Amino acid sequence: MQQLMGVLIVVVCVFGGFAMHGGDFSVIWQPVELLIIGGAGLGALVLGNPAHVLTELRRQLAGLAGRKRYDAEFQRQMLLLMYELLITASQGLKALDEHVEAPQQSALFQRYPLVLAEPKLMAFIVDNFRLMAMGKISSHELESVLEQEIDAIHEELNQPSKSLHKIGEAMPGFGILAAVLGIVMAMNSVGEGAGAAEIAAKVAAAMVGTFIGIFLCYAVLDPISNMLHQMVKQELSNFESVKVVLATHAAGKPPLLAIDAGRRLVQLNTKPSFSQLEGWINALESA
């Protein structure tokens, strides 16, 4: 809803202002200019990024259009899943292996479908529980390993927003490119003896290319790249939360304290209180 409201404000203010000035919308409808600018931007995006970055960009754009992924229910499921895994780990390695070796078939993981639907987070959880099960590792060593892994994940997840931002910055240049081509065509018309009205129409159409490039940069691609950056920041908070839970557990703290340490790193808009967390755990244990 918020994104839709933002789009509405931009469209109404920009094009409504144009109409209030007495502008004719048929003048700014230039499909050839759109083809040149949009095609150049898309081609540059494909040319400048490897396939896995483009795949991740598609995933993140689909996430913007979908539901709110990391809501309060997601945080509840993630914290309870970590609690159950810590309790299971305290019962011995064999009990834990049953779940981390095939999480998709595990009844424990299946109780938390929202977390199970996040493959990157699932891999992070499962791999690091395996690491802890392989042998004795201090909390400082584990935290260092997890920080390095999160840094690598951060770089990978942030690459699509960086790439989209670069393309957005290039849009005014692509707009100028389209405008120059339009001016070339207008000057060619002069040589062919075209009238002043026809030449003026072609120059106006060429200048629309500059408008399109600036509009796509500041009103479309830059906001979208910022939204992707914010979404990645929210996704990474889940990894940070899991990291703190594992490091606190490795330091010998009881499961409830470890889970509460992870709760503190959840973003404020979805962060449960300690009493909520305790209530969830009590309900789980009494079930």
Contacts in CASP RR format, 6 or more apart in sequence:
PFRMAT RR
TARGET T0000
AUTHOR 0000-0000-0000
METHOD contacts of the structure
MODEL  1
MQQLMGVLIVVVCVFGGFAMHGGDFSVIWQPVELLIIGGAGLGALVLGNP
AHVLTELRRQLAGLAGRKRYDAEFQRQMLLLMYELLITASQGLKALDEHV
EAPQQSALFQRYPLVLAEPKLMAFIVDNFRLMAMGKISSHELESVLEQEI
DAIHEELNQPSKSLHKIGEAMPGFGILAAVLGIVMAMNSVGEGAGAAEIA
AKVAAAMVGTFIGIFLCYAVLDPISNMLHQMVKQELSNFESVKVVLATHA
AGKPPLLAIDAGRRLVQLNTKPSFSQLEGWINALESA
3 64 0 8 1.000
3 227 0 8 1.000
10 219 0 8 1.000
14 215 0 8 1.000
14 219 0 8 1.000
15 25 0 8 1.000
18 25 0 8 1.000
18 28 0 8 1.000
19 25 0 8 1.000
27 204 0 8 1.000
27 205 0 8 1.000
27 208 0 8 1.000
28 208 0 8 1.000
28 211 0 8 1.000
30 205 0 8 1.000
30 208 0 8 1.000
30 209 0 8 1.000
30 212 0 8 1.000
33 175 0 8 1.000
33 178 0 8 1.000
33 205 0 8 1.000
33 206 0 8 1.000
33 208 0 8 1.000
33 209 0 8 1.000
33 212 0 8 1.000
34 212 0 8 1.000
36 174 0 8 1.000
36 175 0 8 1.000
36 177 0 8 1.000
36 178 0 8 1.000
36 181 0 8 1.000
36 209 0 8 1.000
37 171 0 8 1.000
37 174 0 8 1.000
37 175 0 8 1.000
37 177 0 8 1.000
37 178 0 8 1.000
37 209 0 8 1.000
37 212 0 8 1.000
37 213 0 8 1.000
37 216 0 8 1.000
38 174 0 8 1.000
38 216 0 8 1.000
40 174 0 8 1.000
40 177 0 8 1.000
41 167 0 8 1.000
41 170 0 8 1.000
41 171 0 8 1.000
41 174 0 8 1.000
44 167 0 8 1.000
44 170 0 8 1.000
45 54 0 8 1.000
45 163 0 8 1.000
45 164 0 8 1.000
45 167 0 8 1.000
46 54 0 8 1.000
48 163 0 8 1.000
49 57 0 8 1.000
49 159 0 8 1.000
49 163 0 8 1.000
53 159 0 8 1.000
53 160 0 8 1.000
53 163 0 8 1.000
56 156 0 8 1.000
56 157 0 8 1.000
56 159 0 8 1.000
56 160 0 8 1.000
57 160 0 8 1.000
57 163 0 8 1.000
57 164 0 8 1.000
57 228 0 8 1.000
60 157 0 8 1.000
60 160 0 8 1.000
60 161 0 8 1.000
60 228 0 8 1.000
60 231 0 8 1.000
60 232 0 8 1.000
61 224 0 8 1.000
61 228 0 8 1.000
63 69 0 8 1.000
63 231 0 8 1.000
64 224 0 8 1.000
64 227 0 8 1.000
64 228 0 8 1.000
64 231 0 8 1.000
69 235 0 8 1.000
70 234 0 8 1.000
70 235 0 8 1.000
70 237 0 8 1.000
70 238 0 8 1.000
70 267 0 8 1.000
70 270 0 8 1.000
71 270 0 8 1.000
72 270 0 8 1.000
72 272 0 8 1.000
73 114 0 8 1.000
74 114 0 8 1.000
74 115 0 8 1.000
74 270 0 8 1.000
75 266 0 8 1.000
75 270 0 8 1.000
75 271 0 8 1.000
75 272 0 8 1.000
76 272 0 8 1.000
76 280 0 8 1.000
77 112 0 8 1.000
77 113 0 8 1.000
77 114 0 8 1.000
77 115 0 8 1.000
78 112 0 8 1.000
78 114 0 8 1.000
78 115 0 8 1.000
78 121 0 8 1.000
78 238 0 8 1.000
78 241 0 8 1.000
78 242 0 8 1.000
79 241 0 8 1.000
79 259 0 8 1.000
79 262 0 8 1.000
79 263 0 8 1.000
79 272 0 8 1.000
79 277 0 8 1.000
79 280 0 8 1.000
80 112 0 8 1.000
80 280 0 8 1.000
80 281 0 8 1.000
80 284 0 8 1.000
81 108 0 8 1.000
81 109 0 8 1.000
81 111 0 8 1.000
81 112 0 8 1.000
81 115 0 8 1.000
81 125 0 8 1.000
82 125 0 8 1.000
82 242 0 8 1.000
82 245 0 8 1.000
82 258 0 8 1.000
82 259 0 8 1.000
82 262 0 8 1.000
83 255 0 8 1.000
83 256 0 8 1.000
83 259 0 8 1.000
83 281 0 8 1.000
83 284 0 8 1.000
84 108 0 8 1.000
84 111 0 8 1.000
84 284 0 8 1.000
85 96 0 8 1.000
85 99 0 8 1.000
85 100 0 8 1.000
85 108 0 8 1.000
85 125 0 8 1.000
85 129 0 8 1.000
86 245 0 8 1.000
86 249 0 8 1.000
86 255 0 8 1.000
86 258 0 8 1.000
86 259 0 8 1.000
87 255 0 8 1.000
88 95 0 8 1.000
88 96 0 8 1.000
88 99 0 8 1.000
88 108 0 8 1.000
89 95 0 8 1.000
89 96 0 8 1.000
89 129 0 8 1.000
89 132 0 8 1.000
89 133 0 8 1.000
89 249 0 8 1.000
90 255 0 8 1.000
93 133 0 8 1.000
96 129 0 8 1.000
96 133 0 8 1.000
97 133 0 8 1.000
98 106 0 8 1.000
99 106 0 8 1.000
99 108 0 8 1.000
99 109 0 8 1.000
100 106 0 8 1.000
100 126 0 8 1.000
100 129 0 8 1.000
100 130 0 8 1.000
100 133 0 8 1.000
103 109 0 8 1.000
103 116 0 8 1.000
103 122 0 8 1.000
103 126 0 8 1.000
104 116 0 8 1.000
109 115 0 8 1.000
109 116 0 8 1.000
109 122 0 8 1.000
110 116 0 8 1.000
115 121 0 8 1.000
115 122 0 8 1.000
115 125 0 8 1.000
116 122 0 8 1.000
118 238 0 8 1.000
120 153 0 8 1.000
120 157 0 8 1.000
120 235 0 8 1.000
121 235 0 8 1.000
121 238 0 8 1.000
121 239 0 8 1.000
121 242 0 8 1.000
124 149 0 8 1.000
124 153 0 8 1.000
124 239 0 8 1.000
124 242 0 8 1.000
125 242 0 8 1.000
128 142 0 8 1.000
128 145 0 8 1.000
128 146 0 8 1.000
128 149 0 8 1.000
128 242 0 8 1.000
128 246 0 8 1.000
129 246 0 8 1.000
131 137 0 8 1.000
131 142 0 8 1.000
131 145 0 8 1.000
132 142 0 8 1.000
132 246 0 8 1.000
132 249 0 8 1.000
132 250 0 8 1.000
137 250 0 8 1.000
138 250 0 8 1.000
139 247 0 8 1.000
139 248 0 8 1.000
139 250 0 8 1.000
139 251 0 8 1.000
139 252 0 8 1.000
142 246 0 8 1.000
142 247 0 8 1.000
142 250 0 8 1.000
143 243 0 8 1.000
143 247 0 8 1.000
146 243 0 8 1.000
146 246 0 8 1.000
146 247 0 8 1.000
147 243 0 8 1.000
150 236 0 8 1.000
150 239 0 8 1.000
150 240 0 8 1.000
150 243 0 8 1.000
153 236 0 8 1.000
153 239 0 8 1.000
154 232 0 8 1.000
154 236 0 8 1.000
157 232 0 8 1.000
157 235 0 8 1.000
157 236 0 8 1.000
158 229 0 8 1.000
158 232 0 8 1.000
160 228 0 8 1.000
161 225 0 8 1.000
161 226 0 8 1.000
161 228 0 8 1.000
161 229 0 8 1.000
161 232 0 8 1.000
162 225 0 8 1.000
164 221 0 8 1.000
164 224 0 8 1.000
164 225 0 8 1.000
164 228 0 8 1.000
165 221 0 8 1.000
165 222 0 8 1.000
165 225 0 8 1.000
167 221 0 8 1.000
168 216 0 8 1.000
168 217 0 8 1.000
168 221 0 8 1.000
168 222 0 8 1.000
168 225 0 8 1.000
169 217 0 8 1.000
171 213 0 8 1.000
171 214 0 8 1.000
171 216 0 8 1.000
171 217 0 8 1.000
171 221 0 8 1.000
172 210 0 8 1.000
172 213 0 8 1.000
172 214 0 8 1.000
172 217 0 8 1.000
173 213 0 8 1.000
174 213 0 8 1.000
175 209 0 8 1.000
175 210 0 8 1.000
175 212 0 8 1.000
175 213 0 8 1.000
175 214 0 8 1.000
176 210 0 8 1.000
178 206 0 8 1.000
178 209 0 8 1.000
178 210 0 8 1.000
178 212 0 8 1.000
178 213 0 8 1.000
179 206 0 8 1.000
179 207 0 8 1.000
179 209 0 8 1.000
179 210 0 8 1.000
180 206 0 8 1.000
181 206 0 8 1.000
182 202 0 8 1.000
182 203 0 8 1.000
182 205 0 8 1.000
182 206 0 8 1.000
183 203 0 8 1.000
183 206 0 8 1.000
185 202 0 8 1.000
185 206 0 8 1.000
186 199 0 8 1.000
186 202 0 8 1.000
186 203 0 8 1.000
186 206 0 8 1.000
189 195 0 8 1.000
189 198 0 8 1.000
189 199 0 8 1.000
189 202 0 8 1.000
190 199 0 8 1.000
234 267 0 8 1.000
237 265 0 8 1.000
237 266 0 8 1.000
237 267 0 8 1.000
240 265 0 8 1.000
241 262 0 8 1.000
241 263 0 8 1.000
241 265 0 8 1.000
241 266 0 8 1.000
242 262 0 8 1.000
244 261 0 8 1.000
244 262 0 8 1.000
244 264 0 8 1.000
244 265 0 8 1.000
245 258 0 8 1.000
245 259 0 8 1.000
245 261 0 8 1.000
245 262 0 8 1.000
246 258 0 8 1.000
248 257 0 8 1.000
248 258 0 8 1.000
248 261 0 8 1.000
248 262 0 8 1.000
249 255 0 8 1.000
249 258 0 8 1.000
253 261 0 8 1.000
256 278 0 8 1.000
256 281 0 8 1.000
259 277 0 8 1.000
259 281 0 8 1.000
260 274 0 8 1.000
260 277 0 8 1.000
263 271 0 8 1.000
263 272 0 8 1.000
263 274 0 8 1.000
263 277 0 8 1.000
264 271 0 8 1.000
266 272 0 8 1.000
272 280 0 8 1.000
END
